[in-house]
Amino acid sequence: MNDKKRVVPKRFLVYIALILLWIPACQGKTPAASPSAGPGVSSLPHQIGNHREPRIIEAAYSEVKDIQQKPEKTLLPQTILRKIELSGGALIVFESRVEKDVLLYGFINDKGAFVQIGPIGSEPYLNHITAGEATVFGKSLIWIKGLEGASAIVSDYVEKRNGEVYPFLHLGKDVTIADVDHDGEAELLTQTGNPYSELSILKWREDRLQELLVNRALQAEQGVGYDSGQGVFTAGYANNEMNTYRLDSTTFTLMDK
């Protein structure tokens, strides 16, 4: 008995040919890479290596409680170590009777009324005390600087108002008066820190004293400096990288290198 040859339908052969053509085409394609689950480069202010710095950083101020209060009038000290003449009176520096080597200061007006204000350093650094007057925050202020140690600066600001004086700020750091945000009004720029310099800006905003921590705003790992001539801040980062920013109002802008 002869076997009959099985005939394969042409339609089935067409299906097989299409499948054979489709397989190599699929092997040549790879799925698109999925985005990283971690933070994107644009969200990191500074990334070691091939990084991108943000060109704009918004500054965040926080409120500062001042120490303004009316000092009590008292008798003029018998022993005056220094007298610094100012308009409307003079600053008097004398030694504390309670704490050894601690220097105190007060203000005597033109009428002879004396008020004691507070400490201003230690006696070994008596000759390093400096003082002056300035208009800051629309207020008439007396500033005085002293030393509690070879590099421990004390800065006081006292407001003169209606012929009397009121303690305004007592800061255990160096202070510079400058228009750091280019708005035409002077701010107080404070500096402290070792080994890296830390800067903060004190500004009168919304009818109260507020502070901006510059190092935190710029996320500077290795200190921040201020160039008073150029009016810019230089921030240090890992691998000795440096970025320069200009502050306008409440915005830091990265300067071209």
BALOBA-1460 file (C-alpha; in Angstrom, 3 decimals):
// residues 257
<rec num="1" residu="m" x="0.000" y="0.000" z="0.000"/>
<rec num="2" residu="n" x="1.530" y="3.293" z="-1.085"/>
<rec num="3" residu="d" x="1.803" y="6.153" z="1.476"/>
<rec num="4" residu="k" x="0.119" y="9.335" z="0.430"/>
<rec num="5" residu="k" x="2.263" y="12.450" z="0.562"/>
<rec num="6" residu="r" x="1.023" y="14.970" z="3.167"/>
<rec num="7" residu="v" x="0.448" y="18.369" z="1.631"/>
<rec num="8" residu="v" x="1.256" y="21.395" z="3.823"/>
<rec num="9" residu="p" x="-1.193" y="24.261" z="3.237"/>
<rec num="10" residu="k" x="0.370" y="27.365" z="1.749"/>
<rec num="11" residu="r" x="-1.239" y="29.491" z="4.468"/>
<rec num="12" residu="f" x="0.775" y="27.630" z="7.153"/>
<rec num="13" residu="l" x="4.034" y="28.233" z="5.252"/>
<rec num="14" residu="v" x="3.334" y="31.967" z="5.136"/>
<rec num="15" residu="y" x="2.859" y="32.024" z="8.926"/>
<rec num="16" residu="i" x="6.200" y="30.291" z="9.489"/>
<rec num="17" residu="a" x="8.016" y="32.732" z="7.193"/>
<rec num="18" residu="l" x="6.582" y="35.709" z="9.036"/>
<rec num="19" residu="i" x="7.676" y="34.289" z="12.404"/>
<rec num="20" residu="l" x="11.238" y="33.691" z="11.140"/>
<rec num="21" residu="l" x="11.451" y="37.305" z="9.967"/>
<rec num="22" residu="w" x="10.036" y="38.673" z="13.227"/>
<rec num="23" residu="i" x="12.461" y="36.933" z="15.640"/>
<rec num="24" residu="p" x="15.734" y="38.605" z="14.396"/>
<rec num="25" residu="a" x="14.044" y="42.001" z="14.363"/>
<rec num="26" residu="c" x="13.098" y="41.618" z="18.042"/>
<rec num="27" residu="q" x="16.610" y="40.493" z="19.025"/>
<rec num="28" residu="g" x="18.068" y="43.769" z="17.668"/>
<rec num="29" residu="k" x="15.981" y="45.914" z="20.008"/>
<rec num="30" residu="t" x="16.709" y="46.613" z="23.711"/>
<rec num="31" residu="p" x="14.256" y="48.123" z="26.144"/>
<rec num="32" residu="a" x="14.740" y="51.785" z="27.065"/>
<rec num="33" residu="a" x="16.726" y="52.346" z="30.261"/>
<rec num="34" residu="s" x="14.538" y="53.116" z="33.242"/>
<rec num="35" residu="p" x="15.234" y="56.311" z="35.157"/>
<rec num="36" residu="s" x="17.361" y="56.030" z="38.274"/>
<rec num="37" residu="a" x="15.476" y="55.624" z="41.527"/>
<rec num="38" residu="g" x="17.916" y="57.981" z="43.248"/>
<rec num="39" residu="p" x="17.895" y="61.783" z="43.166"/>
<rec num="40" residu="g" x="18.633" y="63.397" z="39.834"/>
<rec num="41" residu="v" x="21.753" y="65.475" z="39.296"/>
<rec num="42" residu="s" x="19.670" y="68.622" z="39.048"/>
<rec num="43" residu="s" x="18.428" y="68.084" z="42.619"/>
<rec num="44" residu="l" x="21.937" y="67.977" z="44.067"/>
<rec num="45" residu="p" x="23.433" y="71.440" z="44.624"/>
<rec num="46" residu="h" x="26.963" y="70.024" z="44.415"/>
<rec num="47" residu="q" x="28.031" y="66.564" z="43.256"/>
<rec num="48" residu="i" x="31.632" y="65.397" z="43.368"/>
<rec num="49" residu="g" x="33.086" y="64.750" z="39.944"/>
<rec num="50" residu="n" x="31.159" y="65.749" z="36.861"/>
<rec num="51" residu="h" x="28.630" y="67.914" z="38.707"/>
<rec num="52" residu="r" x="26.253" y="70.701" z="37.844"/>
<rec num="53" residu="e" x="25.850" y="73.611" z="40.222"/>
<rec num="54" residu="p" x="22.465" y="75.315" z="40.436"/>
<rec num="55" residu="r" x="22.653" y="78.792" z="38.965"/>
<rec num="56" residu="i" x="19.963" y="80.117" z="41.299"/>
<rec num="57" residu="i" x="19.643" y="79.468" z="45.045"/>
<rec num="58" residu="e" x="16.853" y="81.033" z="47.071"/>
<rec num="59" residu="a" x="17.996" y="82.371" z="50.440"/>
<rec num="60" residu="a" x="16.001" y="81.559" z="53.585"/>
<rec num="61" residu="y" x="15.958" y="84.058" z="56.456"/>
<rec num="62" residu="s" x="14.881" y="83.279" z="60.018"/>
<rec num="63" residu="e" x="13.891" y="85.641" z="62.808"/>
<rec num="64" residu="v" x="16.414" y="86.747" z="65.448"/>
<rec num="65" residu="k" x="15.408" y="87.825" z="68.920"/>
<rec num="66" residu="d" x="17.262" y="91.025" z="69.770"/>
<rec num="67" residu="i" x="18.321" y="91.915" z="73.307"/>
<rec num="68" residu="q" x="17.041" y="95.457" z="73.290"/>
<rec num="69" residu="q" x="16.268" y="96.697" z="76.774"/>
<rec num="70" residu="k" x="16.672" y="99.895" z="78.718"/>
<rec num="71" residu="p" x="19.773" y="99.791" z="80.963"/>
<rec num="72" residu="e" x="19.626" y="101.237" z="84.445"/>
<rec num="73" residu="k" x="21.497" y="104.416" z="85.272"/>
<rec num="74" residu="t" x="24.293" y="103.892" z="87.793"/>
<rec num="75" residu="l" x="27.299" y="105.631" z="89.273"/>
<rec num="76" residu="l" x="30.326" y="106.283" z="87.104"/>
<rec num="77" residu="p" x="33.132" y="103.783" z="87.898"/>
<rec num="78" residu="q" x="35.933" y="105.191" z="90.016"/>
<rec num="79" residu="t" x="38.612" y="103.687" z="87.771"/>
<rec num="80" residu="i" x="38.197" y="104.324" z="84.058"/>
<rec num="81" residu="l" x="40.537" y="102.268" z="81.869"/>
<rec num="82" residu="r" x="39.506" y="103.813" z="78.528"/>
<rec num="83" residu="k" x="37.238" y="106.574" z="77.292"/>
<rec num="84" residu="i" x="36.133" y="106.670" z="73.653"/>
<rec num="85" residu="e" x="34.530" y="109.948" z="72.593"/>
<rec num="86" residu="l" x="31.411" y="109.755" z="70.418"/>
<rec num="87" residu="s" x="28.683" y="112.158" z="69.386"/>
<rec num="88" residu="g" x="26.465" y="112.984" z="72.354"/>
<rec num="89" residu="g" x="28.777" y="111.358" z="74.886"/>
<rec num="90" residu="a" x="31.455" y="108.703" z="75.300"/>
<rec num="91" residu="l" x="31.970" y="105.002" z="75.911"/>
<rec num="92" residu="i" x="33.571" y="104.175" z="79.251"/>
<rec num="93" residu="v" x="35.584" y="100.938" z="79.658"/>
<rec num="94" residu="f" x="36.324" y="99.658" z="83.167"/>
<rec num="95" residu="e" x="37.141" y="96.432" z="85.019"/>
<rec num="96" residu="s" x="34.513" y="94.255" z="86.620"/>
<rec num="97" residu="r" x="34.569" y="94.110" z="90.406"/>
<rec num="98" residu="v" x="33.068" y="90.626" z="90.370"/>
<rec num="99" residu="e" x="34.964" y="88.759" z="87.638"/>
<rec num="100" residu="k" x="38.722" y="89.072" z="87.372"/>
<rec num="101" residu="d" x="40.159" y="90.475" z="84.112"/>
<rec num="102" residu="v" x="36.663" y="90.971" z="82.642"/>
<rec num="103" residu="l" x="36.130" y="94.340" z="80.981"/>
<rec num="104" residu="l" x="32.766" y="96.106" z="81.107"/>
<rec num="105" residu="y" x="31.598" y="99.177" z="79.273"/>
<rec num="106" residu="g" x="28.905" y="101.797" z="79.485"/>
<rec num="107" residu="f" x="27.853" y="105.104" z="77.983"/>
<rec num="108" residu="i" x="27.982" y="108.551" z="79.542"/>
<rec num="109" residu="n" x="26.013" y="111.283" z="77.808"/>
<rec num="110" residu="d" x="26.790" y="114.992" z="77.559"/>
<rec num="111" residu="k" x="24.761" y="115.670" z="80.713"/>
<rec num="112" residu="g" x="26.866" y="113.283" z="82.799"/>
<rec num="113" residu="a" x="24.305" y="110.469" z="83.084"/>
<rec num="114" residu="f" x="26.007" y="107.050" z="82.972"/>
<rec num="115" residu="v" x="24.535" y="103.640" z="82.136"/>
<rec num="116" residu="q" x="26.383" y="100.319" z="82.321"/>
<rec num="117" residu="i" x="25.785" y="98.118" z="79.274"/>
<rec num="118" residu="g" x="27.778" y="94.874" z="79.453"/>
<rec num="119" residu="p" x="31.024" y="92.921" z="78.960"/>
<rec num="120" residu="i" x="33.407" y="93.735" z="76.108"/>
<rec num="121" residu="g" x="36.408" y="91.402" z="76.401"/>
<rec num="122" residu="s" x="39.241" y="90.764" z="78.842"/>
<rec num="123" residu="e" x="41.770" y="93.171" z="80.342"/>
<rec num="124" residu="p" x="44.902" y="91.844" z="78.567"/>
<rec num="125" residu="y" x="43.283" y="93.052" z="75.315"/>
<rec num="126" residu="l" x="42.191" y="96.467" z="76.542"/>
<rec num="127" residu="n" x="44.079" y="98.323" z="73.804"/>
<rec num="128" residu="h" x="42.420" y="96.241" z="71.094"/>
<rec num="129" residu="i" x="38.993" y="97.700" z="71.794"/>
<rec num="130" residu="t" x="37.609" y="99.781" z="68.919"/>
<rec num="131" residu="a" x="34.347" y="101.689" z="68.587"/>
<rec num="132" residu="g" x="32.434" y="103.952" z="66.243"/>
<rec num="133" residu="e" x="29.001" y="104.960" z="64.968"/>
<rec num="134" residu="a" x="26.955" y="103.875" z="61.967"/>
<rec num="135" residu="t" x="23.433" y="103.989" z="60.607"/>
<rec num="136" residu="v" x="22.192" y="100.440" z="60.059"/>
<rec num="137" residu="f" x="18.600" y="99.239" z="59.617"/>
<rec num="138" residu="g" x="17.565" y="102.876" z="59.732"/>
<rec num="139" residu="k" x="18.814" y="103.062" z="63.320"/>
<rec num="140" residu="s" x="21.577" y="105.190" z="64.826"/>
<rec num="141" residu="l" x="23.929" y="102.586" z="66.298"/>
<rec num="142" residu="i" x="27.119" y="102.610" z="68.334"/>
<rec num="143" residu="w" x="29.372" y="99.639" z="67.633"/>
<rec num="144" residu="i" x="32.185" y="98.391" z="69.873"/>
<rec num="145" residu="k" x="34.544" y="95.449" z="69.443"/>
<rec num="146" residu="g" x="36.741" y="93.730" z="71.991"/>
<rec num="147" residu="l" x="38.689" y="90.507" z="72.495"/>
<rec num="148" residu="e" x="38.120" y="87.740" z="75.027"/>
<rec num="149" residu="g" x="41.176" y="85.900" z="73.676"/>
<rec num="150" residu="a" x="43.755" y="86.214" z="70.924"/>
<rec num="151" residu="s" x="41.118" y="85.442" z="68.267"/>
<rec num="152" residu="a" x="37.825" y="85.504" z="70.229"/>
<rec num="153" residu="i" x="36.093" y="88.675" z="69.032"/>
<rec num="154" residu="v" x="33.127" y="90.238" z="70.825"/>
<rec num="155" residu="s" x="30.911" y="92.736" z="68.966"/>
<rec num="156" residu="d" x="28.229" y="94.894" z="70.550"/>
<rec num="157" residu="y" x="25.678" y="97.192" z="68.929"/>
<rec num="158" residu="v" x="23.860" y="99.824" z="70.966"/>
<rec num="159" residu="e" x="21.000" y="101.973" z="69.662"/>
<rec num="160" residu="k" x="20.895" y="105.697" z="70.429"/>
<rec num="161" residu="r" x="17.349" y="106.989" z="70.643"/>
<rec num="162" residu="n" x="15.881" y="110.136" z="72.193"/>
<rec num="163" residu="g" x="19.104" y="110.919" z="74.013"/>
<rec num="164" residu="e" x="19.318" y="107.449" z="75.602"/>
<rec num="165" residu="v" x="21.058" y="104.189" z="74.694"/>
<rec num="166" residu="y" x="19.596" y="100.686" z="74.364"/>
<rec num="167" residu="p" x="21.578" y="97.457" z="73.934"/>
<rec num="168" residu="f" x="20.639" y="96.096" z="70.500"/>
<rec num="169" residu="l" x="22.913" y="93.124" z="69.733"/>
<rec num="170" residu="h" x="25.666" y="91.219" z="71.543"/>
<rec num="171" residu="l" x="27.587" y="88.916" z="69.202"/>
<rec num="172" residu="g" x="30.508" y="86.647" z="69.995"/>
<rec num="173" residu="k" x="31.957" y="87.044" z="66.507"/>
<rec num="174" residu="d" x="33.454" y="89.572" z="64.109"/>
<rec num="175" residu="v" x="31.016" y="91.836" z="62.276"/>
<rec num="176" residu="t" x="31.324" y="93.893" z="59.082"/>
<rec num="177" residu="i" x="28.848" y="96.546" z="57.956"/>
<rec num="178" residu="a" x="28.233" y="96.183" z="54.204"/>
<rec num="179" residu="d" x="25.499" y="96.143" z="51.575"/>
<rec num="180" residu="v" x="25.958" y="92.466" z="50.773"/>
<rec num="181" residu="d" x="22.680" y="92.002" z="48.861"/>
<rec num="182" residu="h" x="23.003" y="95.132" z="46.683"/>
<rec num="183" residu="d" x="19.712" y="96.692" z="47.721"/>
<rec num="184" residu="g" x="21.202" y="100.022" z="48.771"/>
<rec num="185" residu="e" x="20.863" y="99.300" z="52.512"/>
<rec num="186" residu="a" x="23.653" y="98.112" z="54.804"/>
<rec num="187" residu="e" x="23.491" y="94.728" z="56.534"/>
<rec num="188" residu="l" x="25.595" y="93.159" z="59.293"/>
<rec num="189" residu="l" x="27.853" y="90.369" z="58.003"/>
<rec num="190" residu="t" x="29.111" y="88.139" z="60.814"/>
<rec num="191" residu="q" x="32.080" y="85.780" z="60.594"/>
<rec num="192" residu="t" x="33.212" y="82.953" z="62.835"/>
<rec num="193" residu="g" x="34.434" y="79.365" z="62.596"/>
<rec num="194" residu="n" x="37.647" y="77.338" z="62.606"/>
<rec num="195" residu="p" x="39.125" y="75.914" z="60.428"/>
<rec num="196" residu="y" x="36.419" y="76.926" z="57.940"/>
<rec num="197" residu="s" x="34.812" y="80.346" z="57.972"/>
<rec num="198" residu="e" x="31.087" y="80.559" z="58.624"/>
<rec num="199" residu="l" x="29.170" y="83.657" z="57.525"/>
<rec num="200" residu="s" x="25.719" y="84.920" z="58.387"/>
<rec num="201" residu="i" x="23.805" y="88.020" z="57.335"/>
<rec num="202" residu="l" x="21.706" y="90.052" z="59.757"/>
<rec num="203" residu="k" x="19.058" y="92.128" z="58.020"/>
<rec num="204" residu="w" x="16.041" y="94.159" z="59.052"/>
<rec num="205" residu="r" x="13.116" y="92.604" z="57.146"/>
<rec num="206" residu="e" x="9.386" y="92.813" z="57.691"/>
<rec num="207" residu="d" x="9.862" y="95.092" z="60.729"/>
<rec num="208" residu="r" x="12.087" y="92.638" z="62.577"/>
<rec num="209" residu="l" x="15.668" y="91.399" z="62.661"/>
<rec num="210" residu="q" x="16.289" y="88.291" z="60.550"/>
<rec num="211" residu="e" x="19.334" y="86.118" z="59.845"/>
<rec num="212" residu="l" x="20.559" y="84.224" z="56.787"/>
<rec num="213" residu="l" x="23.099" y="81.415" z="57.318"/>
<rec num="214" residu="v" x="25.233" y="81.685" z="54.173"/>
<rec num="215" residu="n" x="27.127" y="78.381" z="54.535"/>
<rec num="216" residu="r" x="23.876" y="76.465" z="54.897"/>
<rec num="217" residu="a" x="22.241" y="78.238" z="51.956"/>
<rec num="218" residu="l" x="25.192" y="77.475" z="49.647"/>
<rec num="219" residu="q" x="25.817" y="74.027" z="51.195"/>
<rec num="220" residu="a" x="29.494" y="74.954" z="51.470"/>
<rec num="221" residu="e" x="31.550" y="72.123" z="52.948"/>
<rec num="222" residu="q" x="34.802" y="74.064" z="53.292"/>
<rec num="223" residu="g" x="33.826" y="77.559" z="54.336"/>
<rec num="224" residu="v" x="32.596" y="80.756" z="52.712"/>
<rec num="225" residu="g" x="34.439" y="84.021" z="52.113"/>
<rec num="226" residu="y" x="33.180" y="87.470" z="51.158"/>
<rec num="227" residu="d" x="34.921" y="89.808" z="48.708"/>
<rec num="228" residu="s" x="33.875" y="93.332" z="49.695"/>
<rec num="229" residu="g" x="35.458" y="94.808" z="46.561"/>
<rec num="230" residu="q" x="33.474" y="92.617" z="44.167"/>
<rec num="231" residu="g" x="30.493" y="92.158" z="46.465"/>
<rec num="232" residu="v" x="30.423" y="88.366" z="45.996"/>
<rec num="233" residu="f" x="30.644" y="85.216" z="48.122"/>
<rec num="234" residu="t" x="33.100" y="82.390" z="47.432"/>
<rec num="235" residu="a" x="32.043" y="78.947" z="48.667"/>
<rec num="236" residu="g" x="34.403" y="75.985" z="49.116"/>
<rec num="237" residu="y" x="33.515" y="72.367" z="48.394"/>
<rec num="238" residu="a" x="35.154" y="68.946" z="48.266"/>
<rec num="239" residu="n" x="38.170" y="68.403" z="45.979"/>
<rec num="240" residu="n" x="39.110" y="72.089" z="46.468"/>
<rec num="241" residu="e" x="36.281" y="73.220" z="44.206"/>
<rec num="242" residu="m" x="35.244" y="76.868" z="44.529"/>
<rec num="243" residu="n" x="32.083" y="78.602" z="43.352"/>
<rec num="244" residu="t" x="31.368" y="82.333" z="43.377"/>
<rec num="245" residu="y" x="27.872" y="83.655" z="44.050"/>
<rec num="246" residu="r" x="26.296" y="87.101" z="44.036"/>
<rec num="247" residu="l" x="23.410" y="87.810" z="46.402"/>
<rec num="248" residu="d" x="20.580" y="90.028" z="45.173"/>
<rec num="249" residu="s" x="17.728" y="90.506" z="47.622"/>
<rec num="250" residu="t" x="17.039" y="86.853" z="48.596"/>
<rec num="251" residu="t" x="18.630" y="85.080" z="45.609"/>
<rec num="252" residu="f" x="22.182" y="83.739" z="45.183"/>
<rec num="253" residu="t" x="23.271" y="83.606" z="41.520"/>
<rec num="254" residu="l" x="26.232" y="81.503" z="40.377"/>
<rec num="255" residu="m" x="28.825" y="83.652" z="38.607"/>
<rec num="256" residu="d" x="30.547" y="82.408" z="35.444"/>
<rec num="257" residu="k" x="34.049" y="81.074" z="36.021"/>
